[in-house]
């Protein structure tokens, strides 16, 4: 069974009051429903949901690697699956996440993330805008220290009432035996607003097969939730040869 952690931020009054951002930072409605419906479904199925943390119980050190002075070994990288929901932005060749509590910074910087180093985290899931650079996924290579999949977005992700069931849909898909990648794409796609889910991975050389990719042998094409289906072994940094991606588009507005 998997150990799962959830963090989300839906109110940003403190960061707005501090004048730390020039635009954005609007309060959100869907993170509460996504997080609070995701965790209990998985817990009822026997998975260990070790925490849901929200708003001022969350800060950017939770995802920052210890080599950069962070606490990821106690929080994000102590888990098999970590779901984070907040405002996202693509900055200087990195994902930037907005927080409403400042310990060292109001902004989380993906250049300071290194996941899987503890051999724990397999799947990082970020529900927020522009967490993945769809034009250059290699910009994210440094976060993959045995991390299997980074599930995020290559464009906008909307705070719509139609997205409230994203968490329950995601949990249901994972438990039904869909791959982690397909579960993310299916759950995040929305019938009304144009969300842009994307999943990226690092892969071994032999799966590239001279350009004739053996998709069913890749991490992105094989990984399932622990206890539900097949999970490939970690791809150590020395064995990382290429990066794979899946992406989806849909919705009527946005």
N, C-alpha and C positions, 0 to 999 in steps of 0.2 A: 504494500500500500504506500501511497505517497504522503509526504509531509508538505503542507500547503500554507502559504502566508499571503495575506491580502492587506494592502494599504490603499487608502483613497482619500482624496481631498475634494470637498465640494463647496467650501467657503473660503474666500481669499481676502477678507477684510483687512487683515494685518499687513499683508504685502502691499495692498493698495494704499493703506494709510501711511506706510513707510515711504511711498513714492519710489519703490524699487523697480517698477516697471512702467514703461511709457504708454502701453496699451495692453489690452487683454486683461486676464485676471477676473473675468466675470464669474460669479457664483454659478454652480452647476446643479442640476437636479438628478441626472441619471446615475452618477457614481454610487449613491446610496443603494439603489435597487440592484445594480449590477453586482456589487460586492456582497450585499446582504442576502441575495438569492443564490449566488454562486457557492459560497462556503457551506451553508447548511445541507445542500443537496449532496455534496461530496462527503461531508461528515456523516450523514445518514447512511452512506454507502460504505462506511468503515475507514475512510481516509482521515488522516490527522490534520485538522485545520488548527494550527497552533496559535494564530491570532488573526482577527481583523483589527487594524488600527486606522484611525481617521483623523483628519484635520491636525490639531495641535499635538497629537501623539506621534506625528510623522515628521521626519526631517530628512534632508538630503544625505546625511551621513549613513542612513540605513542602507543605501545602495553604493556608497563610495567605498572603494577597496581600502583595506588596512594599510597598504603601501602608500596611500595618499592621505592617511590619517582618518579614514572612515571606520565604520562599524559593520561592514557588510558581513563579516564572519559571524556576528551575533544575530543578524536580521536576514537580509535577502539571500545571502549565500549560505545560510544554514539550512535551506529548504530545498526540496525537489522542484517545486513550482511556486513562483512568486508572481502575483498579479498586482499591478500598480495602476491607479486611475487618477489622472490629473490633466492639467493643460500641458501640451507638448509643443515643441518648436524645434526646427532644424537650424542650428547655428553654424559656427565655424567648424565644419566637418565633424559635428557631434550633435547628439540629441540633447536638448535642454528641457528639464522638467521643472514646473513651478510648484513651490511649496508656500505654505502660509505660516511657517515657523522658521525662524532663522537661528541656527546654532553657529555655523560659519558662513552660510550663504543661503539666500532665498531660492537659488537656482541649483538644480542637480545637473552635473555635467558628465556625459557618457565617456568622455576621455579618461575619466577617473574610475570607470567600472572595470572590473575583472571578475567574471563569474565562472564558477565551477572549479576554482582553485582548491577548494576544500573537498572536491569530488562530490558535492551535494547537488547544487543547482543544475537542473537539466533544462528547465523551460522558464524563460522570462517572458511575461505577458504585460504589455503596456497599452492601456486604452487611453490614447491621447493623440492629438494631431501631430503629424510629421515626426514620428519617432524614428523612422527608418528613411535613409536616403535611397530612394528607389533607383536613382541614376548612378549610384556608386556604392554598392553594398559592401565593398571592401573597406570603406571608411569605418565599418563596425568590427573589423576583424579582431582588434585588440581585446574586445570584451570576452572573446571566446577562449576561456581557459577551461576546457572540458565542458563548457556550456553546450547543450545540444541545439536548442532552437531559440531564436529571438522572434517573438510574435508581437508585431506592432502595426504601424500604419505608414504608408508612403504619401499620404495626403490628409485631407480633413477627416475628423471624426466628430460627429455632431452630438450635441446635448439635446436629444429629442426624446419625447415620451415613447416613441416607437423603439428606442434603444434600451428601455428599462429591462427588457427580458433577455438582454445579451448574456448576462451571467448565468441565468438558469438554462438558457439554450446551450451555452458553452459546457456547463457541467453535464447536461443530459447527453450531449454529443460525445464527450470524453468517456462517459460511463457506458455508452452504447457501443463502443469499440471503434469509433472513427479515429484516425490518426490525430495527433495533437495539431498538426498543421491544418488538416481539413476541418477539424473542430473549430479552430480559431476563425478561419475564413467563413465558414457557414454561420457561426454565431454572430460575428461582427457585421456581416452584410446586413443591410436593412432595406425593407421594401419602399420606404419613403425617402430617407435622406441618403446621400451618396457618400457613405463611408468607404474607406480605402484600406482594408486589411492587407497585411503582407507578413510573410514569414521568411526568415533567412537562417542558413545553417553553414557550418563548415563540414567538409567531407573528405574522405580518404581518396588517394590517387586512383586506386583501381576502379572505383565506382564511376570515374569520369570516362573510362573506357574509350580513350581517343576521340572524345566528343559524342560518342553514342552512349549517353548516360544510362546507367543501370538504376533507374529511379526506385525500383522496389528494394534495392540494397542500400539506398541512402538513408541517412538519419531523417531527413525531411520527409522522405516517402515511407518510412517504416515506424517511427516512434509512436507509441501509444502511452496512455497513462499507466503508471506502474500498477500492477495487479489486474489490468484489463486486457493487455495485449503485449506484443513484442516491444522491447526497448533495446536499442543497440548500445553497445559499449561506448564509453566516452572516447571522443577523438582528441587525443593528446596534441598539444601544440606542435610537436615534432612530426605528427602524422597528418596535419592539416594541409591539403593540397589545393582545394578549390572551394568556392562558396556557391550555394544554391539558393533559389528563391521561388516562392509561390506568391501570387497576388491576385486580388479579386476587385471588381468594381460593380456598383449597382446603385439602385435608388432612383427616385424621380426628381428630387430637389437637392440643390447644393453643388 
